[in-house]
Amino acid sequence: MNVKNWLPRSYTLLKEGYTFAHFSSDVLAGATVAIIALPLAMAFAIASGVSPERGLFTAIVAGFIISLLGGSRYQIGGPTGAFVVVLYAVILKHGYDGLVIATFLAGGMLVLMGVFKLGNIIKFIPYPVTVGFTSGIALIIFSSQIKDFLGLPIAKMPAEFTDQWVLYSHEALHVNYYALAIGLISIAMLIKLRHRFPRVPAPMLVIVFSSFAVWLFTIPVETIGSKFGSLPSTLPSPSIPAFSLEKIRAVFPDAITIAILGAIESLLSCVVADGMTGDHHHSNKELIAQGVANIGSVLFGGIAATGAIARTATNIKSGAYGPVSGMLHALMLLIFMFLFSKLILLIPLAALAAILVVVAWNMSEFHHFKAIALKSERNDVVVLLMTFFLTVFIDLNTGVQTGIMLAGLLFIKRMIDVTGIIDTKESVVMPFDETDEPIDETDVHAISNKIVPQGVEVYEINGPFFFGVADRLKNILGELEDAPKVFILRMRHVPMIDATGLHALEEFLELCQSNGTVLVLSGVNERIKHKMERLGFDKNVGQENITDHIDTALLRADRLLNQEIPCPTSISK
């Protein structure tokens, strides 16, 4: 094993040269992210069923380790909404000690995933499954925040979605209208600030404003101080959990869920960061870092952690140069906790609930859910809805496992449906002139019989375009030395495309346009073309760039090269 291939991005970037200008950029980005992370870390901890300081411990310890050891240049780690549902259920069943053991085991699993190079396999989870359980988690988070948002006098919340709403209906007459007012004003501020002043740390302004109002006017609402008492001003000493075979058996299924969910969320965050910057993360390094970070987090009294998409995006937009910004964000959170622990006690729980309601809406990916549910194929709709409803009404374990199993069964069915009309070899994305298959001299439409202008690349997909080949398409442009002016993707042998494949095609289109490359599709059959029209993809790529034959595609490329038709620069929304 080549050790150099496993060195974290923090080491390789520092070795390349790290200047004072780079450090200044990282300080500014780290401070910005820390201000946003402070209220979120506490809110996620409270929603998970633990005291707010455990969220801060997690953001500090796990956030530092993830940036120090990770495979992404910009990843910010800490507690996230994705874990709220799982952690709350574990704590109700096994207490905080059980959560510590489950997270410790999950950390070990994540390290093993990275060591055995399973990072790429995680990417192949079908898109409807991801949207289904993410939307389900978002709905459960929203449901769990109604108590604090309305100021209801409920001592202990049940974990089940239906039980929560039964309880709410019984307590409907005990709404604290002061808490409701704070919650509504907080949501209005969050939405307004996000649209009018996107660079302003809206969550921090909301808790400062609401805390000051509660203190100044002595508003009778529940605060962090009234519910949890005093907060520590520094990290606790590390302690090793008390393992026993009985406890390990009890929490092992939850540990698997935490590990899988942590892997998916962290790598998804890395992919988002790569899309924003053009960088390329190392998924296996990232999994190892996530595993070590989760172990470190619970040793210092924290909870499970993973990559945080919103905070990572903020880190990038704030001008971060590299992983040092993430480490500084963790150190600044430690300073904030030391300096402002007494002020944190004034934060009203209704304001934190409002922040999580907005987080839940952003998590829900409602537009993606709606697009798949209303416009995608029946099989994708079944997978989406089954995953969503099982996540909400049963549990996340059942939802994800059933969704993946169902997607696999439907994939087998799809393969059976198309065996009569396509070659049965494995679907791959490959340069047309580099295929290992012998050239068919009788194929008059072979690219070897065509004149391909300079500046044009021609690739072909042979076989169904499903979730298993979607990730390969995304990596094509990165493998080319220079981005071509026109990229022709031949699809004459593609009998079907699923929701994940079409989503990957949308991401590939955006990547092409960011590189100044025009994407032209060739040989698209009527069934696939109809699906593209239903989802609006034809408008994004340009209807003139969806052709029925390679000759038409080459003519289109020739006209684009001669600048007779202007190249599109962005995707229409």
Rosetta blueprint (number, residue, H / E / L):
1 M L
2 N L
3 V H
4 K H
5 N H
6 W H
7 L L
8 P L
9 R H
10 S H
11 Y H
12 T H
13 L H
14 L H
15 K H
16 E H
17 G L
18 Y L
19 T L
20 F H
21 A H
22 H H
23 F H
24 S H
25 S H
26 D H
27 V H
28 L H
29 A H
30 G H
31 A H
32 T H
33 V H
34 A H
35 I H
36 I H
37 A H
38 L H
39 P H
40 L H
41 A H
42 M H
43 A H
44 F H
45 A H
46 I H
47 A H
48 S L
49 G L
50 V L
51 S L
52 P H
53 E H
54 R H
55 G H
56 L H
57 F H
58 T H
59 A H
60 I H
61 V H
62 A H
63 G H
64 F H
65 I H
66 I H
67 S H
68 L H
69 L H
70 G L
71 G L
72 S L
73 R L
74 Y L
75 Q L
76 I L
77 G E
78 G E
79 P L
80 T L
81 G H
82 A H
83 F H
84 V H
85 V H
86 V H
87 L H
88 Y H
89 A H
90 V H
91 I H
92 L H
93 K H
94 H H
95 G H
96 Y H
97 D H
98 G H
99 L H
100 V H
101 I H
102 A H
103 T H
104 F H
105 L H
106 A H
107 G H
108 G H
109 M H
110 L H
111 V H
112 L H
113 M H
114 G H
115 V H
116 F L
117 K L
118 L L
119 G H
120 N H
121 I H
122 I H
123 K L
124 F L
125 I L
126 P L
127 Y H
128 P H
129 V H
130 T H
131 V H
132 G H
133 F H
134 T H
135 S H
136 G H
137 I H
138 A H
139 L H
140 I H
141 I H
142 F H
143 S H
144 S H
145 Q H
146 I H
147 K H
148 D H
149 F H
150 L H
151 G L
152 L L
153 P L
154 I L
155 A L
156 K L
157 M L
158 P L
159 A L
160 E L
161 F H
162 T H
163 D H
164 Q H
165 W H
166 V H
167 L H
168 Y H
169 S H
170 H H
171 E L
172 A H
173 L H
174 H H
175 V L
176 N L
177 Y H
178 Y H
179 A H
180 L H
181 A H
182 I H
183 G H
184 L H
185 I H
186 S H
187 I H
188 A H
189 M H
190 L H
191 I H
192 K H
193 L H
194 R H
195 H H
196 R H
197 F L
198 P L
199 R L
200 V L
201 P L
202 A H
203 P H
204 M H
205 L H
206 V H
207 I H
208 V H
209 F H
210 S H
211 S H
212 F H
213 A H
214 V H
215 W H
216 L H
217 F H
218 T L
219 I L
220 P L
221 V L
222 E L
223 T E
224 I H
225 G H
226 S H
227 K H
228 F H
229 G L
230 S L
231 L L
232 P L
233 S L
234 T L
235 L L
236 P L
237 S L
238 P L
239 S L
240 I L
241 P L
242 A L
243 F L
244 S L
245 L H
246 E H
247 K H
248 I H
249 R H
250 A H
251 V H
252 F H
253 P H
254 D H
255 A H
256 I H
257 T H
258 I H
259 A H
260 I H
261 L H
262 G H
263 A H
264 I H
265 E H
266 S H
267 L H
268 L H
269 S H
270 C H
271 V H
272 V H
273 A H
274 D H
275 G H
276 M H
277 T H
278 G L
279 D L
280 H L
281 H L
282 H L
283 S H
284 N H
285 K H
286 E H
287 L H
288 I H
289 A H
290 Q H
291 G H
292 V H
293 A H
294 N H
295 I H
296 G H
297 S H
298 V H
299 L H
300 F L
301 G L
302 G L
303 I L
304 A L
305 A L
306 T E
307 G E
308 A L
309 I H
310 A H
311 R H
312 T H
313 A H
314 T H
315 N H
316 I H
317 K H
318 S L
319 G L
320 A L
321 Y L
322 G L
323 P L
324 V H
325 S H
326 G H
327 M H
328 L H
329 H H
330 A H
331 L H
332 M H
333 L H
334 L H
335 I H
336 F H
337 M H
338 F H
339 L H
340 F H
341 S H
342 K H
343 L H
344 I H
345 L L
346 L L
347 I L
348 P E
349 L H
350 A H
351 A H
352 L H
353 A H
354 A H
355 I H
356 L H
357 V H
358 V H
359 V H
360 A H
361 W H
362 N H
363 M H
364 S L
365 E L
366 F H
367 H H
368 H H
369 F H
370 K H
371 A H
372 I H
373 A H
374 L H
375 K H
376 S L
377 E L
378 R H
379 N H
380 D H
381 V H
382 V H
383 V H
384 L H
385 L H
386 M H
387 T H
388 F H
389 F H
390 L H
391 T H
392 V H
393 F H
394 I L
395 D L
396 L H
397 N H
398 T H
399 G H
400 V H
401 Q H
402 T H
403 G H
404 I H
405 M H
406 L H
407 A H
408 G H
409 L H
410 L H
411 F H
412 I H
413 K H
414 R H
415 M H
416 I H
417 D H
418 V H
419 T L
420 G L
421 I L
422 I L
423 D L
424 T L
425 K L
426 E L
427 S L
428 V E
429 V E
430 M E
431 P E
432 F H
433 D H
434 E H
435 T L
436 D L
437 E L
438 P L
439 I L
440 D L
441 E L
442 T L
443 D L
444 V L
445 H L
446 A L
447 I H
448 S H
449 N H
450 K L
451 I L
452 V L
453 P L
454 Q L
455 G L
456 V E
457 E E
458 V E
459 Y E
460 E E
461 I E
462 N E
463 G L
464 P L
465 F E
466 F L
467 F H
468 G H
469 V H
470 A H
471 D H
472 R H
473 L H
474 K H
475 N L
476 I H
477 L H
478 G H
479 E H
480 L L
481 E L
482 D L
483 A L
484 P L
485 K L
486 V E
487 F E
488 I E
489 L E
490 R E
491 M E
492 R E
493 H E
494 V L
495 P L
496 M L
497 I E
498 D L
499 A H
500 T H
501 G H
502 L H
503 H H
504 A H
505 L H
506 E H
507 E H
508 F H
509 L H
510 E H
511 L H
512 C H
513 Q H
514 S H
515 N L
516 G L
517 T L
518 V E
519 L E
520 V E
521 L E
522 S E
523 G L
524 V L
525 N L
526 E H
527 R H
528 I H
529 K H
530 H H
531 K H
532 M H
533 E H
534 R H
535 L L
536 G L
537 F H
538 D H
539 K H
540 N H
541 V H
542 G L
543 Q H
544 E H
545 N H
546 I E
547 T L
548 D L
549 H L
550 I H
551 D H
552 T H
553 A H
554 L H
555 L H
556 R H
557 A H
558 D H
559 R H
560 L H
561 L H
562 N L
563 Q L
564 E L
565 I L
566 P L
567 C L
568 P L
569 T L
570 S L
571 I L
572 S L
573 K L
